[in-house]
């Protein structure tokens, strides 16, 4: 690997000093050639003609105005260059300007200027967490499905929503519920589907030790806390602006399931489902507490 131009320029400057003092020898040049990884002839040429690329012109350094222009231009260096030119700033040629950004800005800074927080997250490294067993933690979220449906008594099609509970260990969708708008009723319905073990669906289900939702109001409803308390489930919402702490849910949300063959509950039915789920959760919690008594 060859040394940088700055190191080569420093080396040649030292040889010039030795030459001016009258003590420069072939041994000095030979040793410099070995250190620079070039031939002795090249070192002699550098002494006589100078190092290429170091003719005294300093590389352009970005200013705060340049960085602000890049953010205004959404990460486009060419657009930032035009902004600075129109503002009367002394900027170099476009290619030199682009090289300055490539040299001084990290990829995460370029991504943040182009895509904001999302771009910054793509270049951020996080510690990986894995569950030790099934039902150790379920992650929950809502997602709008990319389809249009016509609910009962509706005149215009709308996109439905699905509420998902995902097991962090097996990555299985433990519970789900469809609705036209997320609510505490759909959260309870999805939790009910996940808690109840249905042999026709598969040998999975049960009571999780922890729920990891976001900070949506649907998950913070009193009915959700009451049902979780009856089942002995700890609800630990993810901190705000920390989606990586609920990262197991990312893949299912990117590959959204199709919404077909499902019925839609009216408000009265949703209220009845919520009451039924809360009552069932209370009965299960009471049975578990009674079984644990001596």
Backbone as numpy.savetxt, mean C-alpha at the origin, in Angstrom:
# Nx Ny Nz CAx CAy CAz Cx Cy Cz
34.17 -2.92 -10.72 33.31 -1.72 -10.72 34.20 -0.48 -10.72
34.00 0.40 -11.69 34.82 1.59 -11.80 34.39 2.64 -10.77
35.33 3.41 -10.25 34.96 4.48 -9.31 34.18 5.57 -10.01
33.51 6.40 -9.22 32.72 7.49 -9.78 33.61 8.57 -10.36
33.00 9.47 -11.13 33.76 10.56 -11.73 34.35 11.49 -10.68
33.65 11.65 -9.56 34.16 12.52 -8.51 35.47 11.96 -7.93
35.51 10.63 -7.72 36.73 10.01 -7.18 37.86 10.09 -8.19
37.53 9.86 -9.48 38.56 9.94 -10.52 39.11 11.37 -10.61
38.22 12.36 -10.53 38.67 13.75 -10.60 39.58 14.08 -9.42
39.24 13.55 -8.23 40.10 13.78 -7.06 41.46 13.12 -7.25
41.46 11.93 -7.83 42.72 11.22 -8.09 43.61 11.98 -9.06
43.00 12.46 -10.14 43.76 13.20 -11.14 44.26 14.52 -10.55
43.44 15.14 -9.70 43.88 16.37 -9.06 45.13 16.13 -8.20
45.17 15.01 -7.52 46.35 14.67 -6.71 47.56 14.44 -7.60
47.39 13.80 -8.75 48.50 13.59 -9.69 49.01 14.93 -10.24
48.08 15.88 -10.47 48.51 17.21 -10.93 49.38 17.88 -9.88
49.02 17.71 -8.60 49.82 18.30 -7.53 51.22 17.69 -7.52
51.28 16.36 -7.68 52.59 15.71 -7.71 53.41 16.18 -8.92
52.72 16.38 -10.04 53.41 16.84 -11.24 53.93 18.26 -11.06
53.11 19.12 -10.42 53.55 20.49 -10.19 54.73 20.55 -9.23
54.78 19.60 -8.30 55.89 19.56 -7.35 57.13 18.89 -7.93
56.99 18.31 -9.14 58.12 17.67 -9.79 58.47 16.30 -9.26
57.51 15.64 -8.59 57.79 14.32 -8.00 56.92 13.23 -8.62
56.19 13.55 -9.68 55.33 12.56 -10.32 56.17 11.54 -11.06
55.92 10.26 -10.80 56.66 9.18 -11.45 55.70 8.22 -12.12
56.25 7.31 -12.90 55.44 6.28 -13.55 54.78 5.36 -12.54
55.44 5.17 -11.42 54.86 4.32 -10.38 53.56 4.93 -9.84
53.53 6.25 -9.68 52.30 6.91 -9.25 51.18 6.68 -10.27
51.50 6.84 -11.54 50.49 6.68 -12.58 50.02 5.24 -12.64
50.96 4.30 -12.51 50.60 2.89 -12.56 49.67 2.53 -11.40
49.99 3.02 -10.20 49.13 2.75 -9.05 47.76 3.39 -9.22
47.70 4.59 -9.78 46.40 5.24 -10.03 45.59 4.47 -11.05
46.24 3.91 -12.07 45.55 3.13 -13.08 44.94 1.86 -12.49
45.69 1.22 -11.60 45.16 0.02 -10.94 43.95 0.36 -10.07
44.04 1.47 -9.35 42.92 1.87 -8.50 41.69 2.27 -9.28
41.88 2.89 -10.42 40.74 3.32 -11.24 40.25 2.23 -12.19
41.00 1.16 -12.32 40.60 0.08 -13.20 40.74 0.41 -14.67
41.72 1.26 -15.02 41.95 1.65 -16.41 43.44 1.43 -16.72
43.79 1.72 -17.94 45.18 1.57 -18.35 46.00 2.79 -17.95
47.34 2.63 -17.95 48.21 3.76 -17.65 48.07 4.86 -18.70
47.85 4.45 -19.95 47.68 5.44 -21.03 46.47 6.33 -20.76
45.40 5.73 -20.24 44.21 6.52 -19.93 44.49 7.53 -18.82
45.26 7.12 -17.81 45.58 8.04 -16.72 46.43 9.19 -17.23
47.41 8.90 -18.11 48.21 9.98 -18.69 47.33 10.94 -19.51
46.32 10.40 -20.20 45.41 11.27 -20.97 44.59 12.14 -20.04
44.18 11.56 -18.92 43.43 12.36 -17.95 44.30 13.49 -17.40
45.54 13.20 -17.17 46.43 14.23 -16.63 46.61 15.36 -17.65
46.69 15.00 -18.92 46.92 16.02 -19.93 45.67 16.72 -20.40
44.52 16.00 -20.50 43.30 16.58 -21.09 42.18 16.74 -20.09
42.29 16.14 -18.91 41.21 16.21 -17.94 40.29 15.00 -18.03
39.51 14.79 -16.99 38.58 13.66 -16.94 37.32 14.02 -17.72
36.84 13.15 -18.63 35.61 13.45 -19.38 34.43 13.64 -18.45
33.62 14.63 -18.77 32.43 14.89 -17.96 32.66 15.77 -16.76
33.88 16.25 -16.57 34.17 17.13 -15.43 34.83 18.41 -15.92
34.22 19.03 -16.89 34.80 20.22 -17.51 34.54 21.49 -16.72
34.03 21.33 -15.50 33.80 22.51 -14.67 32.32 22.88 -14.55
31.44 22.25 -15.33 30.01 22.52 -15.23 29.44 21.68 -14.10
28.75 22.32 -13.20 28.18 21.61 -12.06 26.80 21.06 -12.44
26.49 19.88 -11.89 25.19 19.27 -12.14 24.09 20.15 -11.53
22.95 20.17 -12.20 21.83 20.99 -11.73 21.26 20.38 -10.46
21.03 21.20 -9.47 20.45 20.77 -8.21 19.01 21.25 -8.11
18.16 20.36 -7.69 16.74 20.69 -7.58 16.52 21.66 -6.42
15.56 22.54 -6.61 15.16 23.48 -5.57 13.79 23.08 -5.02
13.38 23.73 -3.96 12.05 23.47 -3.41 10.96 23.83 -4.42
11.22 24.85 -5.22 10.25 25.22 -6.26 10.12 24.11 -7.30
11.22 23.44 -7.61 11.16 22.32 -8.55 10.33 21.17 -7.98
10.53 20.88 -6.72 9.76 19.80 -6.09 8.28 20.16 -6.00
7.98 21.42 -5.70 6.58 21.84 -5.67 5.96 21.77 -7.07
6.73 22.12 -8.07 6.22 22.03 -9.45 5.94 20.59 -9.83
6.78 19.65 -9.37 6.54 18.24 -9.66 5.26 17.76 -9.02
5.01 18.19 -7.78 3.77 17.80 -7.12 2.56 18.43 -7.82
2.69 19.68 -8.27 1.60 20.32 -9.00 1.32 19.61 -10.31
2.38 19.10 -10.95 2.25 18.41 -12.23 1.93 16.94 -12.08
1.60 16.49 -10.87 1.23 15.09 -10.61 2.32 14.12 -11.03
3.57 14.47 -10.76 4.67 13.56 -11.02 5.27 13.63 -12.40
4.79 14.49 -13.26 5.32 14.61 -14.62 6.47 15.63 -14.62
7.69 15.14 -14.91 8.84 16.04 -14.91 8.74 17.04 -16.05
8.28 16.60 -17.22 8.15 17.51 -18.36 7.15 18.63 -18.05
6.04 18.28 -17.40 5.06 19.30 -17.04 5.63 20.24 -15.97
6.39 19.70 -15.02 7.03 20.55 -14.02 8.03 21.50 -14.67
8.75 21.02 -15.67 9.71 21.86 -16.40 9.00 23.01 -17.10
7.84 22.72 -17.71 7.07 23.77 -18.38 6.53 24.78 -17.37
6.13 24.31 -16.20 5.64 25.22 -15.16 6.74 26.17 -14.72
7.93 25.63 -14.51 9.04 26.46 -14.08 9.46 27.45 -15.18
9.44 26.99 -16.41 9.79 27.89 -17.52 8.79 29.03 -17.63
7.50 28.72 -17.52 6.47 29.76 -17.61 6.54 30.73 -16.44
7.06 30.27 -15.29 7.20 31.15 -14.13 8.47 31.99 -14.18
9.27 31.81 -15.22 10.49 32.58 -15.36 11.66 32.08 -14.55
11.59 30.82 -14.06 12.68 30.26 -13.29 13.82 29.84 -14.21
15.04 29.89 -13.68 16.22 29.50 -14.46 16.39 27.99 -14.36
15.85 27.29 -15.33 15.94 25.83 -15.36 16.76 25.42 -16.58
17.45 24.28 -16.51 18.26 23.83 -17.64 17.40 23.21 -18.73
18.05 22.55 -19.67 17.33 21.83 -20.72 16.51 20.70 -20.10
15.51 20.25 -20.84 14.58 19.25 -20.30 15.32 17.98 -19.91
16.24 17.49 -20.75 16.95 16.25 -20.42 17.77 16.41 -19.14
18.43 17.53 -18.99 19.18 17.78 -17.76 18.25 17.86 -16.56
17.10 18.46 -16.75 16.11 18.56 -15.69 15.61 17.18 -15.27
15.36 16.32 -16.25 14.91 14.96 -15.96 15.98 14.15 -15.25
17.24 14.31 -15.66 18.33 13.61 -14.97 18.47 14.06 -13.53
18.22 15.33 -13.26 18.30 15.83 -11.89 17.25 15.17 -11.00
16.04 15.03 -11.51 14.99 14.36 -10.73 15.31 12.88 -10.54
15.82 12.23 -11.57 16.17 10.82 -11.45 17.32 10.61 -10.47
18.20 11.58 -10.36 19.35 11.46 -9.48 19.02 11.79 -8.03
18.18 12.77 -7.79 17.97 13.29 -6.43 16.72 12.75 -5.75
15.74 12.27 -6.50 14.50 11.80 -5.89 14.48 10.28 -5.84
14.04 9.76 -4.72 13.86 8.33 -4.57 12.59 7.89 -5.31
12.50 6.59 -5.67 11.28 6.12 -6.32 10.02 6.36 -5.51
10.12 6.28 -4.18 8.94 6.51 -3.36 8.50 7.97 -3.43
9.47 8.89 -3.59 9.12 10.29 -3.70 8.47 10.59 -5.05
8.97 9.95 -6.10 8.35 10.13 -7.41 6.93 9.56 -7.42
6.75 8.39 -6.81 5.42 7.78 -6.75 4.45 8.61 -5.91
4.94 9.19 -4.81 4.08 10.03 -3.98 3.65 11.28 -4.73
4.56 11.85 -5.53 4.19 13.04 -6.31 3.18 12.70 -7.39
3.26 11.48 -7.93 2.37 11.08 -9.03 1.01 10.61 -8.52
1.00 9.78 -7.48 -0.24 9.14 -7.04 -0.58 9.40 -5.59
0.14 10.27 -4.92 -0.18 10.61 -3.55 0.14 9.48 -2.59
-0.75 9.29 -1.62 -0.53 8.28 -0.58 -0.51 6.88 -1.16
-1.36 6.61 -2.16 -1.38 5.28 -2.77 -0.04 4.94 -3.40
0.56 5.89 -4.08 1.87 5.64 -4.67 2.94 5.44 -3.62
2.85 6.18 -2.53 3.82 6.01 -1.45 3.70 4.63 -0.82
2.48 4.14 -0.67 2.29 2.82 -0.07 2.85 1.71 -0.95
2.83 1.89 -2.27 3.37 0.85 -3.15 4.87 0.67 -2.96
5.56 1.68 -2.49 7.01 1.61 -2.31 7.40 1.52 -0.85
6.46 1.23 0.02 6.75 1.12 1.44 6.83 -0.35 1.83
7.79 -0.69 2.64 7.99 -2.06 3.11 7.35 -2.22 4.48
6.53 -3.27 4.63 5.85 -3.53 5.89 6.26 -4.91 6.41
6.24 -5.06 7.72 6.47 -6.36 8.32 5.27 -7.26 8.06
5.53 -8.51 7.75 4.47 -9.46 7.43 3.99 -10.15 8.71
2.68 -10.24 8.86 2.09 -10.93 10.00 1.26 -12.09 9.49
1.42 -13.26 10.10 0.65 -14.43 9.73 -0.04 -15.00 10.96
-1.28 -15.40 10.79 -2.01 -16.03 11.89 -1.45 -17.42 12.16
-1.55 -17.86 13.41 -1.01 -19.16 13.79 -1.99 -20.30 13.59
-3.28 -20.00 13.56 -4.27 -21.06 13.39 -5.55 -20.44 12.84
-6.47 -21.30 12.45 -7.74 -20.82 11.92 -8.55 -20.12 13.03
-9.31 -19.15 12.58 -10.20 -18.40 13.47 -9.44 -17.60 14.53
-8.16 -17.40 14.34 -7.43 -16.52 15.25 -7.84 -15.07 15.02
-8.03 -14.70 13.76 -8.47 -13.35 13.44 -9.21 -13.35 12.12
-10.35 -12.69 12.12 -11.10 -12.45 10.89 -10.98 -10.98 10.54
-10.78 -10.70 9.27 -10.77 -9.33 8.79 -12.07 -9.06 8.05
-12.59 -7.86 8.19 -13.90 -7.53 7.64 -13.83 -6.23 6.86
-14.66 -6.17 5.83 -14.72 -4.94 5.03 -15.95 -5.00 4.12
-16.30 -3.85 3.57 -17.34 -3.72 2.56 -16.69 -3.43 1.21
-17.31 -3.89 0.15 -16.82 -3.56 -1.19 -18.02 -3.45 -2.13
-17.96 -2.46 -3.00 -19.01 -2.26 -4.00 -18.72 -3.15 -5.20
-19.70 -3.95 -5.59 -19.51 -4.89 -6.69 -19.63 -4.16 -8.03
-18.84 -4.56 -9.03 -18.86 -3.88 -10.33 -19.98 -4.39 -11.23
-21.19 -4.49 -10.70 -22.35 -4.91 -11.48 -23.52 -3.98 -11.14
-24.52 -3.97 -11.99 -25.74 -3.21 -11.74 -26.90 -4.18 -11.61
-27.70 -3.98 -10.58 -28.87 -4.82 -10.33 -30.08 -3.91 -10.14
-31.24 -4.50 -10.26 -32.49 -3.77 -10.07 -33.20 -4.35 -8.85
-33.06 -3.73 -7.67 -33.70 -4.25 -6.47 -35.22 -4.13 -6.56
-35.92 -4.82 -5.69 -37.39 -4.70 -5.66 -37.82 -3.25 -5.40
-38.85 -2.84 -6.10 -39.46 -1.51 -5.98 -38.50 -0.39 -6.38
-37.47 -0.72 -7.13 -36.53 0.29 -7.62 -36.77 0.53 -9.10
-36.50 1.73 -9.54 -36.69 2.09 -10.95 -35.37 2.16 -11.71
-34.30 2.37 -11.02 -32.99 2.48 -11.67 -32.04 1.43 -11.11
-31.22 0.84 -11.94 -30.24 -0.14 -11.44 -29.16 0.54 -10.59
-28.68 -0.19 -9.64 -27.64 0.31 -8.74 -26.61 -0.78 -8.51
-25.46 -0.37 -8.04 -24.39 -1.32 -7.72 -24.57 -1.81 -6.29
-24.61 -3.11 -6.07 -24.77 -3.63 -4.71 -23.44 -3.65 -3.96
-23.55 -3.90 -2.68 -22.38 -4.01 -1.81 -22.35 -5.39 -1.18
-21.16 -5.89 -0.92 -20.99 -7.15 -0.22 -20.14 -6.91 1.03
-20.56 -7.48 2.13 -19.81 -7.44 3.38 -19.13 -8.78 3.56
-17.82 -8.77 3.77 -17.02 -9.99 3.83 -16.32 -10.12 5.17
-16.25 -11.37 5.64 -15.39 -11.74 6.76 -14.40 -12.77 6.26
-13.11 -12.47 6.38 -12.05 -13.32 5.84 -11.18 -13.85 6.98
-10.95 -15.17 6.96 -10.06 -15.78 7.94 -8.62 -15.47 7.57
-7.87 -14.85 8.48 -6.50 -14.43 8.20 -5.56 -15.61 8.01
-5.92 -16.79 8.52 -5.03 -17.96 8.41 -5.24 -18.70 7.09
-6.47 -19.05 6.80 -6.76 -19.85 5.60 -7.12 -19.02 4.39
-7.37 -17.71 4.56 -7.80 -16.80 3.50 -9.18 -17.18 2.95
-9.94 -17.96 3.70 -11.28 -18.33 3.28 -12.27 -17.23 3.65
-13.25 -17.01 2.78 -14.34 -16.08 3.08 -15.30 -16.81 4.01
-15.26 -16.45 5.27 -16.06 -17.17 6.27 -17.53 -16.76 6.23
-17.77 -15.47 6.04 -19.14 -15.00 6.00 -19.29 -13.85 5.03
-20.47 -13.74 4.43 -20.71 -12.66 3.48 -22.20 -12.34 3.47
-22.50 -11.13 3.06 -23.89 -10.68 2.96 -23.96 -9.59 1.90
-25.02 -9.63 1.10 -25.25 -8.65 0.04 -26.31 -7.65 0.47
-26.15 -6.43 0.05 -27.12 -5.38 0.35 -26.91 -4.25 -0.64
-27.87 -3.35 -0.67 -27.73 -2.18 -1.52 -26.93 -1.08 -0.85
-26.80 -1.16 0.47 -25.99 -0.19 1.22 -25.52 -0.87 2.49
-24.24 -0.78 2.83 -23.75 -1.43 4.05 -24.45 -0.89 5.28
-24.71 -1.77 6.23 -25.36 -1.39 7.47 -24.97 -2.40 8.55
-25.38 -2.11 9.75 -25.12 -3.04 10.84 -25.85 -4.36 10.62
-27.00 -4.32 9.93 -27.74 -5.55 9.66 -26.95 -6.48 8.76
-26.32 -5.94 7.72 -25.53 -6.79 6.83 -24.29 -7.32 7.54
-23.70 -6.53 8.44 -22.55 -7.02 9.20 -22.97 -8.19 10.08
-24.11 -8.08 10.75 -24.60 -9.18 11.58 -24.94 -10.40 10.74
-25.54 -10.16 9.58 -25.88 -11.29 8.71 -24.63 -12.01 8.23
-23.60 -11.26 7.84 -22.36 -11.88 7.40 -21.67 -12.61 8.54
-21.71 -12.04 9.74 -21.12 -12.70 10.90 -21.86 -13.99 11.23
-23.18 -13.96 11.08 -23.99 -15.16 11.33 -23.62 -16.27 10.36
-23.42 -15.92 9.09 -23.03 -16.93 8.09 -21.68 -17.54 8.45
-20.75 -16.70 8.93 -19.42 -17.22 9.26 -19.39 -18.04 10.52
-20.20 -17.69 11.52 -20.17 -18.41 12.79 -20.80 -19.78 12.68
-21.89 -19.88 11.93 -22.60 -21.15 11.80 -21.83 -22.07 10.86
-21.56 -23.29 11.30 -20.87 -24.29 10.48 -21.92 -25.05 9.67
-21.86 -24.89 8.35 -22.81 -25.53 7.44 -22.07 -26.63 6.68
-22.42 -27.91 6.88 -21.72 -28.99 6.16 -21.82 -28.87 4.64
-22.91 -28.31 4.16 -23.04 -28.16 2.71 -22.08 -27.12 2.14
-21.68 -26.18 2.95 -20.77 -25.14 2.49 -19.32 -25.57 2.62
-19.01 -26.37 3.62 -17.65 -26.80 3.82 -17.32 -26.91 5.29
-16.22 -27.57 5.62 -15.85 -27.78 7.03 -15.11 -26.58 7.62
-15.71 -25.43 7.52 -15.09 -24.26 8.13 -16.18 -23.37 8.70
-15.77 -22.52 9.61 -16.70 -21.66 10.33 -16.29 -21.61 11.79
-17.19 -21.20 12.65 -16.90 -21.14 14.07 -16.80 -19.71 14.58
-16.35 -19.60 15.81 -16.28 -18.30 16.48 -14.83 -17.81 16.42
-14.57 -16.67 15.85 -13.19 -16.16 15.81 -12.80 -15.57 17.15
-11.50 -15.51 17.38 -11.02 -14.89 18.61 -10.99 -13.38 18.50
-10.84 -12.87 17.26 -10.71 -11.42 17.07 -11.31 -11.05 15.73
-11.92 -9.87 15.68 -12.40 -9.27 14.44 -11.55 -8.03 14.16
-11.17 -7.89 12.88 -10.34 -6.75 12.48 -11.07 -5.98 11.37
-12.05 -5.16 11.71 -12.71 -4.33 10.69 -11.97 -3.01 10.53
-12.50 -2.17 9.63 -12.01 -0.80 9.57 -12.83 0.03 10.56
-12.75 1.34 10.44 -13.45 2.20 11.38 -14.79 2.70 10.84
-15.42 1.89 9.99 -16.73 2.24 9.50 -17.78 2.20 10.60
-18.79 3.05 10.47 -19.82 3.13 11.51 -20.62 1.84 11.59
-20.71 1.08 10.49 -21.48 -0.17 10.52 -20.86 -1.18 11.49
-19.52 -1.19 11.56 -18.85 -2.12 12.46 -18.80 -1.61 13.89
-19.06 -0.33 14.09 -19.02 0.25 15.44 -20.40 0.31 16.07
-21.41 -0.27 15.42 -22.77 -0.22 15.96 -22.86 -0.99 17.28
-23.82 -0.60 18.10 -24.00 -1.24 19.40 -24.37 -2.71 19.25
-25.17 -3.04 18.24 -25.58 -4.43 18.04 -24.38 -5.32 17.72
-23.40 -4.78 16.99 -22.22 -5.56 16.67 -21.41 -5.84 17.92
-21.20 -4.81 18.73 -20.48 -4.99 19.97 -21.19 -5.94 20.92
-22.54 -5.88 20.94 -23.30 -6.77 21.82 -23.16 -8.21 21.38
-23.26 -8.46 20.08 -23.12 -9.82 19.58 -21.70 -10.35 19.79
-20.70 -9.51 19.54 -19.32 -9.95 19.74 -19.04 -10.22 21.21
-19.59 -9.39 22.09 -19.39 -9.62 23.51 -20.04 -10.91 23.98
-21.22 -11.24 23.43 -21.88 -12.48 23.82 -21.10 -13.70 23.36
-20.38 -13.58 22.25 -19.61 -14.70 21.73 -18.17 -14.70 22.22
-17.79 -13.68 22.98 -16.42 -13.62 23.46 -15.42 -13.23 22.38
-15.85 -12.41 21.43 -14.99 -12.00 20.32 -14.45 -10.61 20.63
-13.16 -10.44 20.45 -12.52 -9.14 20.63 -12.56 -8.38 19.31
-13.10 -7.18 19.34 -13.13 -6.33 18.15 -11.98 -5.34 18.24
-11.08 -5.40 17.28 -9.90 -4.54 17.26 -9.84 -3.84 15.90
-10.48 -2.67 15.76 -10.47 -1.98 14.46 -9.06 -1.57 14.04
-8.84 -1.56 12.74 -7.54 -1.12 12.22 -7.40 0.39 12.42
-6.22 0.87 12.77 -6.02 2.31 12.92 -6.29 3.05 11.62
-6.66 4.29 11.73 -6.94 5.11 10.56 -5.69 5.26 9.70
-5.88 5.21 8.39 -4.81 5.39 7.42 -3.70 4.34 7.57
-4.08 3.14 8.02 -3.12 2.04 8.13 -3.72 0.79 7.49
-3.98 0.81 6.17 -4.64 -0.35 5.54 -3.78 -1.61 5.55
-2.44 -1.46 5.70 -1.59 -2.65 5.70 -1.81 -3.51 6.94
-2.41 -2.94 8.00 -2.71 -3.71 9.19 -3.97 -4.56 9.01
-4.59 -4.46 7.87 -5.73 -5.31 7.50 -5.50 -5.79 6.06
-4.25 -6.21 5.80 -3.85 -6.49 4.44 -4.35 -7.80 3.87
-4.77 -8.75 4.72 -5.25 -10.04 4.19 -6.52 -9.86 3.37
-7.24 -8.77 3.62 -8.49 -8.51 2.90 -8.22 -7.92 1.52
-6.99 -7.52 1.22 -6.71 -6.83 -0.03 -6.97 -7.67 -1.27
-6.52 -8.93 -1.28 -6.67 -9.77 -2.47 -8.14 -10.06 -2.81
-9.00 -10.44 -1.84 -10.41 -10.64 -2.20 -11.09 -9.38 -2.74
-10.67 -8.22 -2.27 -11.29 -7.00 -2.77 -10.83 -6.68 -4.18
-9.62 -7.14 -4.56 -9.16 -6.93 -5.92 -9.84 -7.89 -6.89
-10.16 -9.11 -6.42 -10.86 -10.09 -7.25 -12.27 -10.22 -6.70
-13.14 -9.32 -7.09 -14.46 -9.24 -6.49 -15.35 -10.36 -7.00
-16.11 -11.00 -6.12 -16.98 -12.09 -6.55 -18.18 -11.56 -7.31
-18.77 -12.44 -8.10 -19.95 -12.07 -8.88 -21.18 -12.14 -7.98
-22.08 -11.21 -8.16 -23.32 -11.17 -7.37 -24.45 -11.70 -8.22
-24.79 -12.96 -8.06 -25.86 -13.56 -8.85 -26.58 -14.58 -7.98
-27.90 -14.70 -8.21 -28.68 -15.70 -7.50 -28.91 -15.37 -6.04
-28.80 -14.14 -5.66 -29.00 -13.75 -4.26 -30.23 -12.86 -4.15
-30.95 -13.04 -3.08 -32.13 -12.22 -2.86 -31.78 -10.96 -2.09
-32.70 -10.02 -2.13 -32.47 -8.73 -1.46 -33.51 -8.57 -0.35
-33.05 -8.16 0.81 -33.94 -7.98 1.95 -34.42 -6.55 2.01
-35.70 -6.38 2.28 -36.23 -5.04 2.45 -35.88 -4.55 3.85
-36.14 -3.27 4.16 -35.77 -2.76 5.50 -36.37 -3.56 6.64
-37.62 -3.97 6.48 -38.24 -4.74 7.55 -37.54 -6.08 7.72
-37.21 -6.72 6.57 -36.50 -7.99 6.65 -35.11 -7.84 7.22
-34.45 -6.72 6.90 -33.12 -6.49 7.45 -33.18 -6.31 8.96
-34.21 -5.60 9.43 -34.36 -5.42 10.87 -34.63 -6.75 11.56
-35.47 -7.57 10.93 -35.76 -8.89 11.51 -34.50 -9.75 11.53
-33.71 -9.68 10.45 -32.47 -10.46 10.41 -31.50 -10.01 11.48
-31.44 -8.70 11.72 -30.55 -8.19 12.75 -30.99 -8.67 14.13
-32.29 -8.63 14.40 -32.78 -9.09 15.69 -32.56 -10.58 15.86
-32.77 -11.33 14.78 -32.58 -12.78 14.85 -31.11 -13.11 15.11
-30.22 -12.42 14.41 -28.78 -12.69 14.58 -28.32 -12.31 15.98
-28.80 -11.17 16.50 -28.41 -10.76 17.84 -28.93 -11.74 18.89
-30.17 -12.21 18.71 -30.73 -13.17 19.66 -29.98 -14.49 19.61
-29.65 -14.93 18.39 -28.91 -16.19 18.25 -27.52 -16.06 18.88
-26.87 -14.92 18.66 -25.55 -14.72 19.25 -25.63 -14.72 20.77
-26.68 -14.12 21.32 -26.84 -14.10 22.77 -27.05 -15.50 23.32
-27.83 -16.34 22.59 -28.06 -17.71 23.05 -26.77 -18.52 23.01
-25.99 -18.35 21.93 -24.74 -19.08 21.84 -23.78 -18.65 22.95
-23.72 -17.33 23.19 -22.84 -16.83 24.25 -23.27 -17.36 25.63
-24.58 -17.41 25.86 -25.06 -17.93 27.14 -24.73 -19.40 27.29
-24.87 -20.16 26.18 -24.56 -21.59 26.24 -23.08 -21.84 26.50
-22.24 -21.02 25.85 -20.79 -21.16 26.07 -20.42 -20.82 27.51
-21.05 -19.76 28.05 -20.75 -19.37 29.44 -21.22 -20.43 30.41
-22.40 -21.02 30.14 -22.92 -22.06 31.03 -22.05 -23.32 30.98
-21.54 -23.63 29.79 -20.69 -24.83 29.68 -19.39 -24.67 30.44
-18.92 -23.43 30.59 -17.66 -23.20 31.27 -17.78 -23.13 32.78
-19.02 -23.13 33.30 -19.19 -23.04 34.75 -18.97 -24.41 35.39
-18.44 -24.45 36.61 -18.21 -25.73 37.29 -19.55 -26.35 37.77
